[in-house]
Amino acid sequence: MNYQDILLKLAKGNEDYIIMTAENRAAIRNITEELGNQFLDTGITEQTLAGTAAGLALRGRKPIIHALATFLTMRAYEFIRTDIGVADLPVKLVGCFPGFLSEANGPTHQAVEDIALMRTIPNMHIFCPSDKDDLIKGIKDIAESNNPTYIRYNDQASHIKHKPFKIGEPEIFGTDREVTILTYGFLFNQAFWASDILASKGIKCRVINLRMLNPINKNLIYQLCSDSGLIVTIEDHYKYGGLYSIIAEIFIEQNYSCPVLPIALENKWFKPLLLNDVIRHEKMHPIDIVNKIENYLLRVKNEYFTEWSTV
């Protein structure tokens, strides 16, 4: 079963579900005819899309809206904030082609600040599946929840079988604690492969797939990070406002400090290239990740790891 099949099944089983788009049918192109009156395309009008969804939700409907991530989160921001977030309405906002998945598009079409924007909206949940399998495992629970939720749509091929999904809970791979890598979205695969390479070099590593950036199990994340020698955050987003900021906030709340290596965009857009070339150009290929971690460990070894390794 794929994303479209799940939406169609939900809609057929409950007429309250309304599938909507602002002329972006990439994720739903095969089911629009079958949805009949439960499908609505507002045209290239993201503000109208968000406002209409809010109105439908006020009348008991469960809208799931689709648009390009950059236009959905930026052009319609006020409508999402005021009409959906403040009102705490069960609208699901599906941002298509987020982050590097926009690949060959230029700056106007790159959603690399979407997490930062959506985190500021009251009541907004944020779901960032790492691949198609992760999306499928989570989308039904997300769709059935009563919370407004922003979804970074991702149907990239799955390279592992993911664990069962639970709202707000991360997925943890490995128990080794020398290095803990935290990530979300499609860069999870790059992080996972990098951890294998690190293991082959004798660097003990575990990987945490956040899945959701809000809500987040802060106590668990702190527990997992506080026994690690190095924390690494990896994201196709600006360095500030996303995962790196979330981890910093958690640590500050706990009055805790440790080495943190952020791998993210430094207030710039990524170069418009095909996806594999973007990954290499922005130095987020597994080999690049390994090199950055090795170099960081080498720099901080005497300062941080001598005492830690004796614990």
C-alpha positions as CSV (number, residue, x, y, z in Angstrom):
1,M,0.0,0.0,0.0
2,N,1.3,3.5,-0.9
3,Y,0.5,7.0,0.3
4,Q,-2.3,7.5,-2.3
5,D,-3.9,4.2,-1.4
6,I,-4.0,5.1,2.3
7,L,-5.6,8.5,1.6
8,L,-8.2,6.9,-0.7
9,K,-9.1,4.2,1.9
10,L,-9.4,6.9,4.6
11,A,-11.6,9.0,2.4
12,K,-13.8,6.1,1.3
13,G,-14.3,5.1,4.9
14,N,-15.1,8.6,6.2
15,E,-16.7,11.3,4.1
16,D,-15.3,14.0,6.4
17,Y,-11.9,13.6,4.8
18,I,-11.3,16.2,2.1
19,I,-8.2,15.9,-0.1
20,M,-7.1,19.3,-1.4
21,T,-4.3,20.8,-3.5
22,A,-3.1,24.1,-4.8
23,E,-2.5,22.7,-8.3
24,N,0.2,20.3,-7.1
25,R,-1.1,16.7,-7.6
26,A,2.3,14.9,-7.5
27,A,1.4,12.9,-4.4
28,I,-2.2,12.2,-5.3
29,R,-2.4,12.2,-9.1
30,N,-3.8,8.7,-9.3
31,I,-6.8,9.1,-7.0
32,T,-8.3,12.5,-7.7
33,E,-11.1,11.0,-10.0
34,E,-12.0,8.4,-7.5
35,L,-12.3,10.9,-4.7
36,G,-15.2,12.7,-6.4
37,N,-16.6,15.5,-4.2
38,Q,-14.0,14.7,-1.6
39,F,-11.3,16.3,-3.8
40,L,-10.8,20.0,-4.3
41,D,-8.1,21.9,-6.3
42,T,-8.1,25.6,-5.6
43,G,-5.5,26.4,-8.2
44,I,-2.2,28.1,-7.5
45,T,-3.7,29.8,-4.4
46,E,-1.9,28.5,-1.3
47,Q,-3.5,31.2,0.9
48,T,-7.0,30.2,-0.3
49,L,-6.1,26.6,0.1
50,A,-5.2,27.1,3.8
51,G,-8.2,29.3,4.5
52,T,-10.6,27.0,2.8
53,A,-9.2,24.0,4.7
54,A,-9.7,25.9,8.0
55,G,-13.3,26.7,7.1
56,L,-14.0,23.1,6.3
57,A,-12.3,21.9,9.5
58,L,-14.6,24.3,11.5
59,R,-17.5,22.4,10.0
60,G,-16.3,19.0,11.1
61,R,-14.3,18.0,8.0
62,K,-10.7,16.7,8.0
63,P,-8.8,18.4,5.2
64,I,-5.5,17.1,4.0
65,I,-3.9,19.8,1.8
66,H,-1.0,19.5,-0.7
67,A,1.2,22.2,-2.2
68,L,4.9,22.9,-2.8
69,A,6.5,23.1,0.6
70,T,8.1,26.5,0.0
71,F,4.9,28.2,-1.0
72,L,2.7,26.4,1.5
73,T,4.8,27.4,4.5
74,M,5.8,30.9,3.3
75,R,3.1,32.3,1.1
76,A,0.2,30.9,3.3
77,Y,2.0,31.4,6.6
78,E,-0.4,33.9,8.1
79,F,-3.4,31.7,7.2
80,I,-1.8,28.6,8.6
81,R,-0.8,30.5,11.8
82,T,-4.1,32.3,12.4
83,D,-6.8,30.2,10.9
84,I,-5.3,26.7,11.5
85,G,-2.7,26.9,14.3
86,V,-4.3,29.4,16.7
87,A,-7.7,27.7,16.2
88,D,-6.1,24.2,16.7
89,L,-7.9,22.7,13.7
90,P,-7.1,19.2,12.4
91,V,-5.8,20.3,9.1
92,K,-2.9,18.3,7.6
93,L,-0.5,20.3,5.5
94,V,1.5,18.2,3.1
95,G,4.6,20.1,1.8
96,C,5.8,18.5,-1.4
97,F,9.4,18.6,-2.5
98,P,10.8,20.0,0.8
99,G,14.5,20.6,1.4
100,F,16.9,18.9,-1.0
101,L,14.0,17.0,-2.6
102,S,13.4,20.2,-4.6
103,E,16.8,19.4,-6.2
104,A,17.1,21.1,-9.6
105,N,14.9,24.1,-8.5
106,G,16.4,27.4,-7.6
107,P,16.1,29.5,-4.4
108,T,12.4,30.5,-4.9
109,H,11.4,26.8,-4.8
110,Q,13.6,25.6,-2.0
111,A,12.0,25.0,1.4
112,V,15.0,25.1,3.7
113,E,13.4,27.1,6.4
114,D,10.1,25.3,6.6
115,I,10.7,23.6,9.9
116,A,11.7,26.8,11.6
117,L,8.5,28.5,10.3
118,M,6.2,25.7,11.3
119,R,7.8,25.4,14.8
120,T,6.6,28.9,15.6
121,I,2.9,28.1,14.9
122,P,0.8,27.2,18.0
123,N,-0.3,23.6,18.3
124,M,1.4,22.6,15.0
125,H,2.9,19.1,14.9
126,I,5.7,18.3,12.4
127,F,6.1,14.9,10.7
128,C,9.3,14.4,8.6
129,P,9.4,10.8,7.3
130,S,12.8,9.5,6.2
131,D,11.5,7.6,3.2
132,K,8.4,5.9,1.7
133,D,8.2,3.1,4.3
134,D,8.5,5.7,7.1
135,L,5.8,7.8,5.5
136,I,3.4,4.8,5.1
137,K,4.0,3.7,8.7
138,G,3.1,7.1,10.0
139,I,0.5,8.7,7.7
140,K,-2.6,7.0,9.0
141,D,-2.0,7.9,12.6
142,I,-1.1,11.5,11.6
143,A,-4.2,11.8,9.4
144,E,-6.5,10.4,12.2
145,S,-5.1,12.7,14.9
146,N,-6.9,15.9,15.8
147,N,-3.8,18.1,15.7
148,P,-2.8,20.4,12.9
149,T,0.3,18.8,11.3
150,Y,2.9,19.8,8.8
151,I,4.2,16.9,6.8
152,R,7.4,17.0,4.8
153,Y,6.3,14.6,2.1
154,N,8.9,12.0,1.2
155,D,8.3,8.9,-1.0
156,Q,12.0,8.2,-1.6
157,A,12.9,4.5,-1.8
158,S,13.3,2.7,1.5
159,H,16.6,1.0,2.3
160,I,15.5,-0.5,5.6
161,K,12.3,-1.7,7.2
162,H,11.3,0.9,9.8
163,K,9.9,0.2,13.2
164,P,6.2,0.8,14.1
165,F,5.3,4.5,14.3
166,K,4.1,6.4,17.4
167,I,3.4,10.1,17.4
168,G,6.2,12.0,19.0
169,E,8.6,9.1,19.5
170,P,11.9,8.7,17.7
171,E,13.3,5.6,16.0
172,I,16.6,4.4,17.4
173,F,19.3,2.3,15.7
174,G,22.2,1.0,17.7
175,T,23.2,1.2,21.3
176,D,26.8,2.4,20.9
177,R,27.3,5.8,22.5
178,E,30.6,7.3,21.3
179,V,28.8,9.3,18.7
180,T,25.0,9.9,18.4
181,I,23.7,11.1,15.1
182,L,20.2,12.7,15.1
183,T,18.5,13.4,11.8
184,Y,15.1,13.4,10.0
185,G,13.8,13.2,6.5
186,F,15.5,11.7,3.6
187,L,19.0,12.4,4.9
188,F,18.4,9.6,7.4
189,N,19.7,7.2,4.8
190,Q,22.9,9.2,4.4
191,A,23.4,9.2,8.2
192,F,22.6,5.5,8.5
193,W,25.2,4.6,5.9
194,A,27.7,6.9,7.5
195,S,27.2,5.1,10.8
196,D,28.2,1.8,9.1
197,I,31.4,3.3,7.8
198,L,32.2,4.8,11.2
199,A,31.7,1.4,12.7
200,S,34.1,-0.2,10.3
201,K,36.7,2.4,11.4
202,G,36.1,1.5,15.1
203,I,34.0,4.5,15.9
204,K,31.0,3.4,17.9
205,C,27.8,5.1,16.7
206,R,24.0,5.1,17.0
207,V,21.5,6.9,14.8
208,I,18.2,8.5,15.9
209,N,15.6,9.1,13.3
210,L,13.5,11.8,14.9
211,R,10.5,11.2,12.6
212,M,8.7,14.1,14.3
213,L,10.2,17.4,15.3
214,N,7.0,18.4,17.3
215,P,6.0,16.9,19.6
216,I,9.3,15.4,20.6
217,N,10.2,13.2,23.6
218,K,12.6,15.6,25.2
219,N,13.4,13.4,28.1
220,L,14.3,10.5,25.9
221,I,16.4,12.6,23.6
222,Y,18.3,14.1,26.5
223,Q,18.8,10.7,28.0
224,L,20.2,9.3,24.7
225,C,22.4,12.3,24.2
226,S,23.7,12.8,27.7
227,D,25.7,9.6,27.6
228,S,27.4,10.3,24.3
229,G,30.7,11.8,23.6
230,L,29.6,13.7,20.5
231,I,26.2,14.7,19.2
232,V,25.8,15.2,15.4
233,T,22.7,16.8,13.8
234,I,22.1,16.4,10.1
235,E,19.4,18.2,8.1
236,D,18.6,19.6,4.7
237,H,17.5,22.9,6.4
238,Y,19.1,26.0,7.7
239,K,21.3,25.4,10.7
240,Y,19.2,27.7,12.8
241,G,15.5,27.0,13.6
242,G,15.5,23.3,12.8
243,L,17.0,20.2,14.6
244,Y,20.2,21.9,15.7
245,S,18.1,24.5,17.5
246,I,15.8,21.9,19.0
247,I,18.7,20.0,20.5
248,A,20.3,23.2,21.8
249,E,17.0,24.1,23.5
250,I,16.7,20.7,25.1
251,F,20.3,20.9,26.4
252,I,19.8,24.4,27.8
253,E,16.6,23.3,29.6
254,Q,18.6,20.6,31.2
255,N,21.6,22.8,32.0
256,Y,23.7,20.4,30.0
257,S,26.6,20.9,27.7
258,C,28.5,18.7,25.3
259,P,30.2,18.8,21.9
260,V,27.6,19.2,19.1
261,L,28.5,19.1,15.4
262,P,25.7,20.5,13.2
263,I,25.7,19.5,9.5
264,A,23.2,21.8,7.8
265,L,22.9,24.7,5.4
266,E,24.7,27.8,6.7
267,N,22.2,30.5,5.8
268,K,22.4,29.8,2.1
269,W,20.5,28.0,-0.6
270,F,21.7,24.8,-2.0
271,K,23.0,24.6,-5.6
272,P,20.2,23.5,-8.0
273,L,21.4,20.1,-9.2
274,L,20.0,16.6,-9.4
275,L,19.5,15.0,-5.9
276,N,22.7,12.9,-5.8
277,D,24.7,15.8,-7.0
278,V,23.1,18.2,-4.4
279,I,24.1,15.7,-1.7
280,R,27.7,15.6,-2.9
281,H,28.0,19.4,-3.5
282,E,26.6,20.3,-0.1
283,K,28.9,17.7,1.5
284,M,26.2,15.5,3.0
285,H,27.2,12.3,1.3
286,P,28.0,9.5,3.8
287,I,31.7,9.9,3.1
288,D,31.5,13.6,3.8
289,I,29.6,13.0,7.0
290,V,32.2,10.5,8.1
291,N,35.1,12.9,7.3
292,K,33.4,15.7,9.3
293,I,32.9,13.5,12.3
294,E,36.4,12.1,12.2
295,N,37.9,15.6,11.9
296,Y,35.8,16.9,14.7
297,L,36.7,14.0,17.0
298,L,40.3,14.6,16.3
299,R,40.1,18.3,17.2
300,V,38.2,17.7,20.5
301,K,39.7,14.4,21.6
302,N,42.1,15.8,24.2
303,E,39.5,18.4,25.5
304,Y,36.5,16.1,25.8
305,F,37.1,12.5,25.4
306,T,40.0,11.7,27.8
307,E,37.7,12.1,30.8
308,W,34.6,10.7,29.1
309,S,36.4,7.4,28.0
310,T,37.4,6.6,31.6
311,V,33.7,6.7,32.8
